[in-house]
């Protein structure tokens, strides 16, 4: 049986800056603005933040570059 190397976990980005740029105060409001299911936002919160790819997609969905939301974001994928 072939052994696969486990991928390192994706960096995660805090929800607070995303909430700040959207002007939201709760995960439910953030989900509505981002047009995602509220369970997705709760999953990000519980998991320690927004994964790289989702962070990029959510910033673009808002018409922003991820660096506008997370200044330390690095497009490393």
TORPA-4810 file (N, C-alpha, C, O; in nm, 3 decimals):
<nodes>
NODE_1_0.083_-0.117_0.000_0.000_0.000_0.000_0.088_0.124_0.000_0.185_0.133_0.076_X
NODE_2_0.055_0.220_-0.085_0.135_0.340_-0.098_0.113_0.433_0.021_0.000_0.457_0.063_X
NODE_3_0.224_0.484_0.074_0.218_0.578_0.186_0.216_0.721_0.133_0.298_0.757_0.048_X
NODE_4_0.125_0.801_0.182_0.117_0.941_0.143_0.162_1.027_0.258_0.129_1.002_0.374_X
NODE_5_0.238_1.130_0.224_0.279_1.225_0.327_0.161_1.315_0.358_0.090_1.362_0.269_X
NODE_6_0.142_1.338_0.485_0.035_1.427_0.527_0.078_1.572_0.501_0.189_1.613_0.536_X
NODE_7_-0.012_1.646_0.438_0.016_1.786_0.409_0.019_1.867_0.537_-0.061_1.843_0.627_X
NODE_8_0.112_1.964_0.546_0.109_2.049_0.665_-0.019_2.132_0.666_-0.073_2.164_0.560_X
NODE_9_-0.068_2.166_0.782_-0.192_2.243_0.788_-0.174_2.380_0.723_-0.067_2.441_0.730_X
NODE_10_-0.279_2.426_0.661_-0.280_2.557_0.598_-0.276_2.665_0.706_-0.340_2.651_0.810_X
NODE_11_-0.201_2.773_0.681_-0.207_2.884_0.777_-0.350_2.934_0.790_-0.428_2.927_0.695_X
NODE_12_-0.384_2.983_0.905_-0.519_3.036_0.928_-0.510_3.182_0.966_-0.416_3.226_1.032_X
NODE_13_-0.610_3.256_0.923_-0.614_3.400_0.942_-0.730_3.436_1.033_-0.840_3.383_1.017_X
NODE_14_-0.707_3.526_1.129_-0.811_3.558_1.227_-0.934_3.621_1.163_-0.926_3.690_1.061_X
NODE_15_-1.049_3.596_1.225_-1.176_3.649_1.175_-1.191_3.799_1.202_-1.259_3.868_1.126_X
NODE_16_-1.129_3.850_1.306_-1.150_3.988_1.346_-1.123_4.090_1.234_-1.206_4.179_1.214_X
NODE_17_-1.011_4.079_1.161_-0.990_4.176_1.053_-1.097_4.166_0.943_-1.136_4.267_0.885_X
NODE_18_-1.145_4.046_0.917_-1.250_4.027_0.817_-1.380_4.090_0.866_-1.453_4.152_0.789_X
NODE_19_-1.407_4.075_0.994_-1.527_4.137_1.051_-1.513_4.290_1.050_-1.611_4.361_1.030_X
NODE_20_-1.393_4.340_1.072_-1.371_4.485_1.074_-1.395_4.546_0.936_-1.461_4.649_0.925_X
NODE_21_-1.342_4.483_0.831_-1.360_4.542_0.697_-1.503_4.530_0.647_-1.546_4.607_0.561_X
NODE_22_-1.579_4.434_0.701_-1.719_4.420_0.660_-1.813_4.497_0.752_-1.931_4.513_0.722_X
NODE_23_-1.761_4.545_0.865_-1.845_4.618_0.959_-1.944_4.529_1.032_-2.048_4.575_1.077_X
NODE_24_-1.910_4.401_1.044_-1.998_4.307_1.113_-1.950_4.284_1.256_-1.833_4.308_1.288_X
NODE_25_-2.043_4.238_1.341_-2.009_4.217_1.482_-2.032_4.075_1.529_-1.988_4.037_1.638_X
NODE_26_-2.100_3.995_1.449_-2.127_3.856_1.488_-2.095_3.764_1.371_-2.095_3.807_1.255_X
NODE_27_-2.068_3.637_1.401_-2.045_3.541_1.293_-2.165_3.531_1.197_-2.147_3.510_1.077_X
NODE_28_-2.285_3.544_1.250_-2.405_3.536_1.166_-2.409_3.652_1.066_-2.441_3.632_0.949_X
NODE_29_-2.377_3.773_1.112_-2.372_3.888_1.022_-2.264_3.869_0.916_-2.286_3.898_0.798_X
NODE_30_-2.147_3.821_0.958_-2.037_3.799_0.865_-2.077_3.698_0.758_-2.049_3.718_0.640_X
NODE_31_-2.142_3.591_0.799_-2.187_3.489_0.703_-2.282_3.550_0.601_-2.274_3.520_0.482_X
NODE_32_-2.371_3.635_0.646_-2.468_3.698_0.555_-2.397_3.787_0.453_-2.427_3.782_0.334_X
NODE_33_-2.301_3.868_0.500_-2.228_3.958_0.412_-2.143_3.880_0.311_-2.135_3.917_0.194_X
NODE_34_-2.080_3.772_0.357_-1.994_3.691_0.270_-2.072_3.593_0.183_-2.017_3.529_0.094_X
NODE_35_-2.202_3.582_0.211_-2.289_3.488_0.140_-2.240_3.344_0.153_-2.232_3.269_0.055_X
NODE_36_-2.208_3.307_0.278_-2.172_3.170_0.312_-2.263_3.123_0.424_-2.329_3.204_0.489_X
NODE_37_-2.268_2.994_0.445_-2.348_2.938_0.552_-2.286_2.978_0.687_-2.164_2.978_0.701_X
NODE_38_-2.368_3.010_0.782_-2.316_3.050_0.914_-2.234_2.940_0.979_-2.145_2.968_1.059_X
NODE_39_-2.264_2.815_0.947_-2.184_2.705_1.003_-2.040_2.711_0.954_-1.948_2.668_1.023_X
NODE_40_-2.019_2.765_0.834_-1.883_2.780_0.781_-1.804_2.880_0.865_-1.689_2.855_0.899_X
NODE_41_-1.866_2.990_0.899_-1.799_3.091_0.981_-1.772_3.036_1.121_-1.665_3.061_1.177_X
NODE_42_-1.866_2.962_1.177_-1.844_2.900_1.308_-1.730_2.798_1.301_-1.653_2.784_1.396_X
NODE_43_-1.721_2.726_1.190_-1.613_2.629_1.171_-1.478_2.703_1.168_-1.381_2.657_1.230_X
NODE_44_-1.472_2.815_1.097_-1.348_2.893_1.095_-1.312_2.941_1.235_-1.196_2.934_1.276_X
NODE_45_-1.412_2.989_1.307_-1.387_3.040_1.442_-1.335_2.929_1.533_-1.239_2.947_1.607_X
NODE_46_-1.401_2.814_1.527_-1.362_2.700_1.611_-1.225_2.645_1.571_-1.149_2.599_1.656_X
NODE_47_-1.195_2.651_1.441_-1.070_2.595_1.389_-0.950_2.687_1.398_-0.841_2.650_1.355_X
NODE_48_-0.967_2.806_1.453_-0.853_2.896_1.470_-0.838_3.000_1.361_-0.737_3.070_1.357_X
NODE_49_-0.936_3.013_1.274_-0.930_3.117_1.172_-0.967_3.066_1.034_-1.009_2.952_1.017_X
NODE_50_-0.950_3.154_0.937_-0.987_3.125_0.799_-0.865_3.067_0.726_-0.759_3.130_0.726_X
NODE_51_-0.877_2.949_0.664_-0.764_2.892_0.589_-0.724_2.982_0.471_-0.805_3.061_0.422_X
NODE_52_-0.599_2.970_0.427_-0.545_3.052_0.318_-0.639_3.066_0.199_-0.674_3.178_0.160_X
NODE_53_-0.680_2.956_0.142_-0.760_2.961_0.019_-0.895_3.028_0.042_-0.942_3.106_-0.041_X
NODE_54_-0.958_2.998_0.155_-1.086_3.061_0.186_-1.066_3.210_0.213_-1.150_3.291_0.175_X
NODE_55_-0.956_3.245_0.279_-0.927_3.386_0.308_-0.914_3.463_0.178_-0.967_3.573_0.164_X
NODE_56_-0.843_3.406_0.084_-0.826_3.469_-0.046_-0.962_3.487_-0.115_-0.993_3.595_-0.164_X
NODE_57_-1.042_3.381_-0.117_-1.174_3.387_-0.183_-1.266_3.489_-0.116_-1.337_3.562_-0.184_X
NODE_58_-1.264_3.495_0.017_-1.353_3.587_0.087_-1.311_3.732_0.064_-1.397_3.819_0.048_X
NODE_59_-1.181_3.759_0.063_-1.134_3.895_0.036_-1.173_3.938_-0.105_-1.222_4.049_-0.126_X
NODE_60_-1.151_3.850_-0.202_-1.186_3.881_-0.341_-1.337_3.900_-0.354_-1.382_3.987_-0.428_X
NODE_61_-1.414_3.820_-0.284_-1.560_3.834_-0.287_-1.602_3.974_-0.241_-1.704_4.026_-0.285_X
NODE_62_-1.522_4.034_-0.153_-1.550_4.169_-0.103_-1.489_4.278_-0.192_-1.503_4.397_-0.164_X
NODE_63_-1.422_4.235_-0.299_-1.357_4.331_-0.388_-1.223_4.379_-0.336_-1.175_4.486_-0.375_X
NODE_64_-1.161_4.300_-0.247_-1.035_4.337_-0.185_-0.928_4.233_-0.215_-0.957_4.122_-0.257_X
NODE_65_-0.804_4.272_-0.193_-0.694_4.177_-0.195_-0.678_4.128_-0.051_-0.703_4.205_0.042_X
NODE_66_-0.637_4.004_-0.030_-0.619_3.956_0.108_-0.528_4.045_0.193_-0.546_4.055_0.315_X
NODE_67_-0.430_4.110_0.129_-0.342_4.201_0.203_-0.417_4.321_0.260_-0.373_4.381_0.357_X
NODE_68_-0.532_4.355_0.199_-0.613_4.464_0.252_-0.684_4.423_0.380_-0.723_4.508_0.460_X
NODE_69_-0.701_4.293_0.399_-0.769_4.242_0.518_-0.666_4.200_0.622_-0.676_4.236_0.739_X
NODE_70_-0.567_4.123_0.577_-0.461_4.072_0.663_-0.328_4.121_0.608_-0.275_4.059_0.515_X
NODE_71_-0.271_4.231_0.660_-0.147_4.286_0.604_-0.031_4.187_0.598_0.059_4.203_0.515_X
NODE_72_-0.031_4.087_0.682_0.079_3.990_0.682_0.052_3.871_0.591_0.132_3.777_0.587_X
NODE_73_-0.059_3.874_0.518_-0.096_3.765_0.427_0.009_3.755_0.317_0.052_3.855_0.259_X
NODE_74_0.049_3.634_0.289_0.148_3.610_0.183_0.087_3.511_0.085_0.042_3.404_0.125_X
NODE_75_0.086_3.545_-0.040_0.028_3.459_-0.142_0.125_3.346_-0.171_0.196_3.346_-0.272_X
NODE_76_0.128_3.249_-0.081_0.224_3.140_-0.091_0.171_3.012_-0.147_0.235_2.908_-0.131_X
NODE_77_0.055_3.013_-0.211_0.004_2.888_-0.268_-0.015_2.900_-0.416_-0.057_2.804_-0.480_X
</nodes>
